[in-house]
């Protein structure tokens, strides 16, 4: 996650605390969404590839699914597009190099919490945080080098409201279409700026993954590993808001098909 605001009609789309978590939790759409189990998304023989624009997006987007697949002894590859070095840009005295090192370590700890038996691997591309769109060709080339036709790919949503999330999803969509990989897109920032029934969101494409209690617990522990994103910054709050932390405890994850 990186704290970058997207301008929409001259208004920042990502700002303040966003929509309260309770507004989503109490929305009746959730009781009507088609419900999936992890086995519905992929077989244990398939590889799950989670393409995370920033460290912590692997947890926020698909931590429970990743945990469930690892528990089933399925192979997991997490592709970190950036090192998230811009999340504290110009605040708290962090250099980009120091923060990138810190966030790589947090990601390693989070993945160890999600898959304690070591069934995950990580590939860091190292694109500049906040500038993924400008490096789209490089990202697509990297994805083509590593993805296989039978992979199931999860990334952030193309309409998520964050430029790195959207550029990452667009690159994944192009490559997955060519290679015929199955692709799911997870809303991360959408929950922050949208409201229940928001017409900008394609709700008819949303699906719910039913998450088992052990996987929800591992997701919460994994998110806690990203301490740099949970700690208030000088003059402002943490990047990962209290609502995001609360959503990590939901017994479901959501994906656009």
LINLINDA-V524405 format. One record per backbone hydrogen bond with DSSP energy under -0.5 kcal/mol. NH is the residue of the N-H (numbers start at 1). CO is the residue of the C=O. If there is no record, write none. Layout:
nh->(NH | NH)
co->(CO | CO)
//
This chain:
nh->(4 | 8 | 11 | 13 | 15 | 19 | 23 | 24 | 24 | 25 | 26 | 27 | 30 | 31 | 32 | 33 | 36 | 40 | 41 | 41 | 42 | 46 | 48 | 49 | 49 | 50 | 50 | 51 | 51 | 52 | 52 | 53 | 57 | 59 | 60 | 61 | 62 | 63 | 66 | 67 | 68 | 69 | 70 | 71 | 72 | 73 | 74 | 76 | 77 | 78 | 79 | 79 | 80 | 80 | 81 | 81 | 82 | 82 | 83 | 87 | 89 | 91 | 94 | 99 | 100 | 101 | 102 | 103 | 104 | 105 | 106 | 107 | 108 | 109 | 110 | 111 | 112 | 113 | 114 | 115 | 118 | 121 | 123 | 125 | 125 | 126 | 127 | 131 | 135 | 135 | 136 | 139 | 140 | 141 | 142 | 143 | 144 | 145 | 146 | 146 | 147 | 151 | 152 | 153 | 153 | 154 | 155 | 156 | 157 | 160 | 166 | 167 | 168 | 169 | 170 | 171 | 172 | 173 | 174 | 175 | 176 | 177 | 178 | 179 | 180 | 181 | 182 | 184 | 185 | 186 | 192 | 193 | 194 | 198 | 201 | 203 | 205 | 206 | 207 | 208 | 209 | 210 | 210 | 211 | 211 | 215 | 216 | 217 | 218 | 219 | 220 | 221 | 222 | 223 | 224 | 225 | 225 | 226 | 227 | 229 | 230 | 230 | 231 | 233 | 236 | 240 | 241 | 245 | 246 | 247 | 248 | 249 | 250 | 253 | 255 | 256 | 257)
co->(2 | 11 | 8 | 6 | 13 | 192 | 20 | 20 | 21 | 21 | 22 | 24 | 27 | 28 | 29 | 29 | 208 | 37 | 37 | 38 | 38 | 43 | 75 | 47 | 152 | 48 | 77 | 49 | 154 | 50 | 79 | 51 | 54 | 56 | 56 | 57 | 58 | 59 | 62 | 63 | 64 | 65 | 66 | 67 | 68 | 70 | 69 | 119 | 48 | 121 | 50 | 77 | 78 | 123 | 52 | 79 | 52 | 53 | 127 | 84 | 86 | 88 | 91 | 95 | 96 | 97 | 98 | 99 | 100 | 101 | 102 | 103 | 104 | 105 | 106 | 107 | 108 | 109 | 110 | 111 | 115 | 76 | 78 | 80 | 123 | 80 | 81 | 128 | 131 | 132 | 133 | 135 | 136 | 137 | 138 | 139 | 140 | 141 | 142 | 143 | 143 | 148 | 47 | 151 | 182 | 49 | 184 | 51 | 186 | 157 | 162 | 163 | 164 | 165 | 166 | 167 | 168 | 169 | 170 | 171 | 172 | 173 | 174 | 175 | 176 | 176 | 151 | 153 | 256 | 155 | 189 | 189 | 190 | 195 | 198 | 201 | 202 | 203 | 255 | 34 | 253 | 36 | 208 | 209 | 251 | 212 | 212 | 213 | 214 | 215 | 216 | 217 | 218 | 219 | 220 | 221 | 222 | 223 | 225 | 226 | 226 | 227 | 227 | 236 | 233 | 229 | 239 | 241 | 242 | 243 | 244 | 246 | 247 | 209 | 207 | 185 | 205)
//
